[in-house]
Amino acid sequence: MGLDITAYQHAGLLEGNHKATDACWDLEEGSPDYHEHLYLANGSEESREGLKPLARPSGQSFDFRAGSYSSYNEWRSALCRAILGISDRELWEDTLKYRGRPFYELINFSDCEGVIGFIAARKLYQDFVAHEKKFTDYVGGLEDSEWFVTKYQDWKRAFDLAKEDGIVVFH
């Protein structure tokens, strides 16, 4: 088990009356309709900003494995330390203090499921562009530094795609 990510370039509103039970979370993974319909109610308020209640992804997509839950959390912790100079736990203990800071929307997000919308994706993409050297310098001294940098590039690509009225789905 681990965290998989799918980024979509566009997420348009579905027509008609739909409810949460129409969501992809109710479909069996691997079925033809999986991710066809996404109920966009999970995630933080910042991550959902600008999203409609139900969306049908279209346009380009990009999938990657963020890692096992423990390795993703290790990567997220390194991101927090490298850029903010604190542990992810410190951020979680005082989220108001860190709101709006680089990578806040990703660090303060579920490690297993949810959706990040295009408004947060635009900010996060800019964070990935602006802080790439700082992160790569920080992880350069870590064992598995190449893996950390590869995951950084995967996340950057996902948010680059999603910044165009898209979404990033954690599943």
SEKE-323569 format. One line per 10 residues: their letters; for each residue z, y, x of N, C-alpha, C. Coordinates in nm, 3 decimals, always signed. Atoms other than C-alpha are relative to their C-alpha. Layout:
! SEKE-323569
a = Z/Y/X/Z/Y/X/Z/Y/X  ... .
END
This chain:
! SEKE-323569
mglditayqh = +0.000/-0.118/+0.085/+0.000/+0.000/+0.000/+0.000/+0.123/+0.089  +0.004/-0.125/-0.073/-0.068/+0.351/+0.110/-0.061/+0.108/-0.085  +0.052/-0.117/+0.069/-0.205/+0.688/+0.019/-0.149/+0.014/+0.028  +0.143/-0.025/-0.008/-0.575/+0.727/-0.053/-0.029/+0.135/-0.063  +0.036/-0.133/+0.045/-0.742/+1.062/-0.109/-0.147/+0.001/-0.040  +0.139/-0.025/+0.040/-1.058/+1.152/-0.302/-0.012/+0.148/-0.031  +0.027/-0.141/+0.025/-1.190/+1.507/-0.292/-0.132/+0.012/-0.074  +0.121/-0.026/+0.079/-1.444/+1.630/-0.547/-0.036/+0.147/+0.012  +0.047/-0.137/-0.015/-1.657/+1.940/-0.513/+0.012/+0.080/-0.130  -0.006/-0.069/+0.128/-1.659/+2.029/-0.884/+0.080/-0.084/-0.099 .
agllegnhka = -0.076/+0.070/+0.104/-1.424/+1.942/-1.171/-0.013/+0.081/-0.128  +0.026/-0.073/+0.123/-1.553/+2.055/-1.508/+0.083/-0.051/-0.116  -0.077/+0.036/+0.118/-1.370/+2.053/-1.839/-0.080/-0.095/-0.087  +0.064/+0.092/+0.094/-1.447/+1.762/-2.069/-0.006/+0.062/-0.139  +0.013/-0.048/+0.137/-1.565/+1.835/-2.421/+0.078/-0.089/-0.094  -0.069/+0.078/+0.102/-1.376/+1.723/-2.729/+0.150/+0.001/+0.019  -0.146/+0.010/-0.006/-1.013/+1.639/-2.790/+0.040/-0.119/+0.084  -0.048/+0.105/-0.088/-0.849/+1.440/-2.517/+0.150/+0.016/+0.017  -0.143/-0.005/-0.026/-0.492/+1.354/-2.437/+0.029/-0.071/+0.131  -0.036/+0.055/-0.131/-0.303/+1.237/-2.131/-0.031/-0.148/+0.011 .
tdacwdleeg = +0.026/+0.144/-0.007/-0.357/+0.873/-2.223/-0.146/-0.031/+0.033  +0.138/+0.019/-0.042/-0.727/+0.924/-2.148/-0.015/+0.006/+0.153  +0.004/-0.029/-0.142/-0.636/+0.978/-1.785/-0.040/-0.120/+0.085  +0.036/+0.108/-0.092/-0.756/+0.780/-1.486/+0.120/-0.085/+0.035  -0.119/+0.077/-0.036/-0.396/+0.672/-1.426/+0.017/-0.119/-0.095  -0.009/+0.111/+0.094/-0.436/+0.447/-1.731/-0.112/-0.102/+0.019  +0.112/+0.091/-0.024/-0.753/+0.283/-1.601/+0.030/-0.087/+0.121  -0.019/+0.089/-0.113/-0.759/-0.011/-1.367/-0.082/+0.049/+0.118  +0.072/-0.046/-0.118/-0.848/+0.095/-1.015/-0.115/-0.095/+0.030  +0.118/+0.079/-0.026/-1.195/-0.023/-0.928/-0.090/-0.016/-0.121 .
spdyhehlyl = +0.084/+0.007/+0.118/-1.318/-0.014/-1.287/-0.104/+0.112/+0.006  +0.105/-0.102/-0.008/-1.639/+0.185/-1.344/+0.047/+0.138/-0.045  -0.046/-0.129/+0.050/-1.446/+0.461/-1.525/+0.115/+0.059/+0.080  -0.111/-0.053/-0.079/-1.173/+0.502/-1.265/-0.043/+0.131/+0.064  +0.024/-0.135/-0.050/-1.159/+0.869/-1.162/-0.111/+0.073/-0.076  +0.099/-0.069/+0.083/-1.425/+0.949/-1.421/+0.068/+0.109/-0.081  -0.077/-0.097/+0.077/-1.161/+1.126/-1.628/+0.134/+0.021/+0.068  -0.124/-0.030/-0.070/-0.872/+1.298/-1.460/+0.086/+0.094/-0.083  -0.095/-0.089/+0.067/-0.574/+1.436/-1.644/+0.073/+0.076/+0.109  -0.048/-0.082/-0.110/-0.462/+1.724/-1.430/+0.136/+0.061/-0.030 .
angseesreg = -0.132/-0.052/+0.033/-0.097/+1.755/-1.523/+0.103/-0.028/+0.108  -0.100/+0.026/-0.103/+0.079/+1.613/-1.219/-0.016/+0.099/+0.115  +0.003/-0.091/-0.113/+0.158/+1.805/-0.906/+0.081/+0.126/-0.028  -0.078/-0.122/+0.011/+0.331/+2.135/-0.843/-0.077/+0.107/-0.076  +0.063/-0.111/+0.072/+0.261/+2.453/-1.035/-0.108/+0.065/+0.086  +0.098/-0.061/-0.090/+0.082/+2.597/-0.730/-0.124/-0.087/+0.013  +0.115/+0.088/-0.019/-0.139/+2.291/-0.694/-0.088/-0.008/-0.124  +0.075/+0.010/+0.125/-0.244/+2.298/-1.063/-0.065/+0.131/-0.042  +0.048/-0.131/+0.041/-0.329/+2.668/-1.076/-0.152/+0.001/-0.020  +0.141/-0.012/+0.030/-0.665/+2.729/-1.242/-0.063/-0.124/-0.060 .
lkplarpsgq = +0.058/+0.123/+0.051/-0.711/+2.374/-1.369/+0.008/-0.008/-0.152  +0.002/+0.027/+0.143/-0.797/+2.268/-1.720/+0.071/-0.133/-0.026  -0.076/+0.122/+0.028/-0.610/+1.986/-1.899/-0.072/-0.131/+0.035  +0.070/+0.124/-0.030/-0.882/+1.726/-1.845/-0.132/+0.035/+0.066  +0.120/-0.035/-0.075/-1.170/+1.723/-1.602/-0.084/-0.124/+0.027  +0.093/+0.104/-0.041/-1.477/+1.519/-1.514/-0.057/+0.046/+0.135  +0.051/-0.040/-0.131/-1.546/+1.537/-1.140/-0.151/-0.018/+0.011  +0.145/+0.010/-0.025/-1.905/+1.600/-1.033/-0.028/+0.058/+0.137  +0.036/-0.050/-0.133/-2.092/+1.703/-0.722/+0.038/-0.100/+0.106  -0.031/+0.087/-0.113/-2.015/+1.564/-0.380/+0.146/-0.046/-0.007 .
sfdfragsys = -0.137/+0.047/-0.012/-1.706/+1.358/-0.311/+0.022/-0.055/+0.141  -0.039/+0.050/-0.133/-1.519/+1.241/-0.001/+0.128/-0.078/-0.017  -0.118/+0.086/+0.006/-1.272/+0.952/+0.026/+0.051/-0.026/+0.141  -0.059/+0.046/-0.125/-1.030/+0.873/+0.304/+0.140/-0.055/-0.025  -0.135/+0.055/+0.007/-0.710/+0.685/+0.365/+0.089/+0.089/+0.084  -0.094/-0.086/-0.072/-0.427/+0.919/+0.456/+0.097/-0.082/+0.084  -0.086/+0.090/-0.075/-0.233/+0.619/+0.584/+0.095/-0.072/-0.092  -0.108/+0.058/+0.078/+0.055/+0.406/+0.474/+0.089/+0.116/-0.043  -0.088/-0.109/+0.043/+0.319/+0.607/+0.292/+0.084/+0.051/+0.117  -0.083/-0.043/-0.113/+0.535/+0.612/+0.605/-0.082/+0.075/+0.105 .
synewrsalc = +0.080/-0.072/-0.100/+0.252/+0.713/+0.839/-0.048/+0.134/-0.053  +0.036/-0.130/+0.056/+0.136/+0.986/+0.599/+0.118/+0.096/+0.010  -0.118/-0.087/-0.010/+0.491/+1.120/+0.588/+0.027/+0.042/+0.143  -0.013/-0.036/-0.141/+0.503/+1.112/+0.967/-0.101/+0.110/+0.036  +0.102/-0.102/-0.025/+0.177/+1.310/+0.978/+0.040/+0.133/-0.064  -0.040/-0.122/+0.071/+0.302/+1.560/+0.718/+0.119/+0.067/+0.069  -0.114/-0.054/-0.074/+0.627/+1.602/+0.911/-0.046/+0.069/+0.128  +0.053/-0.062/-0.122/+0.433/+1.672/+1.232/-0.071/+0.131/-0.034  +0.067/-0.123/+0.044/+0.222/+1.929/+1.043/+0.103/+0.111/-0.023  -0.104/-0.098/+0.031/+0.536/+2.105/+0.921/+0.065/+0.052/+0.128 .
railgisdre = -0.063/-0.041/-0.126/+0.699/+2.107/+1.264/-0.095/+0.083/+0.086  +0.097/-0.070/-0.084/+0.381/+2.218/+1.442/-0.026/+0.142/-0.048  +0.044/-0.129/+0.053/+0.300/+2.507/+1.211/+0.117/+0.089/-0.043  -0.112/-0.080/+0.050/+0.629/+2.617/+1.055/+0.123/-0.006/+0.090  -0.113/+0.011/-0.092/+0.868/+2.505/+1.329/+0.126/-0.055/-0.063  -0.114/+0.059/+0.070/+1.095/+2.324/+1.081/-0.039/-0.141/-0.045  +0.030/+0.131/+0.056/+1.126/+1.976/+0.936/-0.046/+0.016/-0.145  +0.042/-0.003/+0.140/+0.968/+1.895/+0.602/+0.122/+0.001/-0.091  -0.123/+0.001/+0.081/+1.319/+1.829/+0.470/+0.059/+0.141/-0.014  -0.049/-0.138/+0.008/+1.421/+2.186/+0.555/-0.082/+0.080/-0.102 .
lwedtlkyrg = +0.084/-0.068/+0.098/+1.125/+2.313/+0.354/+0.038/-0.043/-0.141  -0.033/+0.051/+0.134/+1.215/+2.090/+0.058/+0.135/+0.050/-0.049  -0.133/-0.049/+0.039/+1.575/+2.217/+0.063/-0.002/+0.146/-0.043  +0.009/-0.142/+0.036/+1.462/+2.581/+0.023/-0.146/+0.038/-0.024  +0.143/-0.020/+0.024/+1.113/+2.578/-0.126/-0.037/+0.146/-0.027  +0.031/-0.141/+0.028/+1.131/+2.940/-0.246/-0.019/+0.080/+0.128  +0.009/-0.070/-0.128/+1.179/+3.057/+0.112/-0.137/-0.021/+0.067  +0.124/+0.034/-0.071/+0.858/+2.885/+0.227/-0.125/+0.008/-0.086  +0.116/-0.013/+0.089/+0.632/+2.938/-0.075/-0.098/+0.104/+0.058  +0.103/-0.090/-0.053/+0.304/+3.095/+0.038/-0.026/-0.015/+0.148 .
rpfyelinfs = +0.018/+0.022/-0.144/+0.346/+2.988/+0.400/-0.111/-0.105/+0.021  +0.106/+0.097/-0.026/+0.076/+2.778/+0.569/+0.042/-0.142/-0.038  -0.011/+0.141/+0.038/+0.040/+2.428/+0.425/+0.110/-0.029/-0.101  -0.109/+0.020/+0.095/+0.321/+2.480/+0.173/-0.042/-0.093/-0.114  +0.045/+0.078/+0.116/+0.116/+2.332/-0.114/-0.020/-0.147/+0.031  +0.017/+0.140/-0.040/+0.049/+2.013/+0.082/+0.133/-0.063/+0.041  -0.129/+0.054/-0.046/+0.391/+1.969/+0.243/+0.093/-0.022/-0.119  -0.087/+0.010/+0.116/+0.569/+2.029/-0.088/-0.074/-0.066/-0.116  +0.079/+0.072/+0.099/+0.359/+1.773/-0.276/+0.032/-0.148/+0.011  -0.026/+0.144/+0.005/+0.398/+1.410/-0.378/-0.072/-0.073/+0.112 .
dcegvigfia = +0.066/+0.083/-0.102/+0.321/+1.147/-0.118/-0.066/-0.122/-0.061  +0.058/+0.121/+0.059/+0.180/+0.902/-0.372/-0.105/+0.028/-0.108  +0.102/-0.026/+0.101/-0.014/+1.060/-0.663/+0.008/+0.145/-0.045  +0.008/-0.137/+0.049/-0.123/+1.386/-0.813/-0.136/+0.059/+0.029  +0.128/-0.069/-0.016/-0.403/+1.639/-0.807/+0.028/+0.142/+0.050  -0.004/-0.138/-0.048/-0.444/+1.960/-0.607/-0.129/+0.065/-0.042  +0.116/-0.071/+0.052/-0.679/+2.210/-0.766/-0.065/+0.094/+0.100  +0.084/-0.078/-0.090/-0.936/+2.445/-0.622/+0.065/+0.128/+0.052  -0.063/-0.122/-0.049/-0.717/+2.756/-0.594/+0.089/-0.034/+0.120  -0.081/+0.045/-0.113/-0.465/+2.574/-0.374/-0.089/-0.054/+0.111 .
arklyqdfva = +0.091/+0.055/-0.102/-0.755/+2.397/-0.198/-0.061/+0.111/+0.084  +0.057/-0.113/-0.076/-0.906/+2.733/-0.098/+0.099/+0.049/+0.105  -0.103/-0.046/-0.095/-0.578/+2.843/+0.060/+0.022/-0.105/+0.109  -0.025/+0.106/-0.098/-0.519/+2.506/+0.226/-0.115/-0.013/+0.099  +0.113/+0.008/-0.093/-0.870/+2.499/+0.371/+0.013/+0.111/+0.106  -0.019/-0.110/-0.095/-0.805/+2.841/+0.529/+0.114/-0.031/+0.097  -0.111/+0.041/-0.088/-0.474/+2.708/+0.664/-0.049/-0.099/+0.105  +0.051/+0.099/-0.094/-0.655/+2.412/+0.822/-0.089/+0.064/+0.106  +0.088/-0.069/-0.096/-0.913/+2.640/+0.984/+0.084/+0.084/+0.097  -0.077/-0.094/-0.081/-0.658/+2.894/+1.109/+0.096/-0.067/+0.098 .
hekkftdyvg = -0.107/+0.061/-0.079/-0.405/+2.648/+1.254/-0.040/-0.127/+0.074  +0.047/+0.124/-0.063/-0.621/+2.371/+1.398/+0.045/-0.012/+0.146  -0.036/+0.007/-0.142/-0.558/+2.455/+1.764/+0.150/-0.019/+0.017  -0.146/+0.013/-0.009/-0.184/+2.494/+1.712/+0.044/-0.144/-0.030  -0.035/+0.138/+0.036/-0.167/+2.152/+1.546/-0.044/-0.097/+0.110  +0.049/+0.094/-0.101/-0.383/+1.974/+1.804/+0.079/+0.014/+0.130  -0.085/-0.018/-0.118/-0.178/+2.127/+2.087/+0.134/-0.070/-0.019  -0.130/+0.060/+0.029/+0.144/+2.010/+1.921/-0.008/-0.153/+0.006  +0.007/+0.147/+0.004/+0.030/+1.651/+1.859/-0.056/-0.059/+0.127  +0.056/+0.049/-0.126/-0.137/+1.626/+2.200/+0.100/-0.078/+0.083 .
gledsewfvt = -0.104/+0.069/-0.075/+0.195/+1.510/+2.344/+0.057/-0.120/-0.072  -0.053/+0.111/+0.078/+0.258/+1.251/+2.074/-0.081/-0.127/+0.024  +0.071/+0.127/-0.001/+0.174/+0.884/+2.087/-0.090/+0.000/-0.125  +0.097/+0.001/+0.110/-0.129/+0.826/+1.858/-0.053/+0.139/-0.034  +0.047/-0.137/+0.024/-0.238/+1.189/+1.899/-0.140/+0.002/-0.062  +0.136/+0.005/+0.055/-0.599/+1.093/+1.821/+0.003/-0.026/-0.151  -0.015/+0.029/+0.144/-0.491/+0.952/+1.482/+0.044/+0.126/-0.073  -0.048/-0.123/+0.063/-0.303/+1.274/+1.399/-0.114/+0.101/-0.016  +0.111/-0.095/+0.004/-0.609/+1.485/+1.482/-0.106/-0.047/-0.099  +0.097/+0.053/+0.096/-0.841/+1.255/+1.284/+0.044/+0.026/-0.143 .
kyqdwkrafd = -0.051/-0.027/+0.136/-0.619/+1.287/+0.976/-0.009/+0.148/-0.032  +0.013/-0.145/+0.020/-0.614/+1.666/+1.020/-0.144/+0.033/-0.040  +0.141/-0.024/+0.030/-0.995/+1.664/+1.019/-0.036/-0.052/-0.139  +0.025/+0.055/+0.133/-1.003/+1.441/+0.709/+0.052/+0.094/-0.108  -0.058/-0.093/+0.098/-0.770/+1.677/+0.518/-0.080/+0.130/-0.006  +0.079/-0.124/-0.005/-0.968/+1.980/+0.632/-0.131/-0.018/-0.077  +0.126/+0.029/+0.070/-1.291/+1.821/+0.506/+0.023/-0.011/-0.152  -0.030/+0.016/+0.142/-1.130/+1.729/+0.172/+0.021/+0.136/-0.066  -0.026/-0.130/+0.061/-1.006/+2.083/+0.107/-0.122/+0.092/+0.009  +0.126/-0.074/-0.007/-1.339/+2.229/+0.223/-0.087/-0.034/-0.121 .
lakedgivvf = +0.078/+0.044/+0.116/-1.511/+2.026/-0.048/+0.062/+0.051/-0.130  -0.068/-0.033/+0.125/-1.250/+2.095/-0.316/+0.010/+0.150/-0.026  -0.013/-0.145/+0.019/-1.242/+2.472/-0.258/-0.111/+0.056/-0.090  +0.109/-0.042/+0.088/-1.566/+2.492/-0.458/+0.022/-0.056/-0.140  -0.035/+0.038/+0.137/-1.406/+2.451/-0.802/+0.026/-0.149/-0.014  -0.024/+0.144/+0.001/-1.303/+2.098/-0.713/+0.146/-0.035/-0.005  -0.136/+0.054/+0.001/-0.994/+1.885/-0.685/+0.016/-0.100/+0.115  -0.036/+0.105/-0.095/-0.817/+1.660/-0.436/+0.098/-0.091/-0.073  -0.079/+0.098/+0.075/-0.678/+1.344/-0.595/+0.074/-0.091/+0.097  -0.085/+0.090/-0.076/-0.388/+1.152/-0.441/+0.015/-0.127/-0.084 .
h = -0.012/+0.125/+0.076/-0.394/+0.784/-0.546/+0.029/-0.116/+0.092 .
END
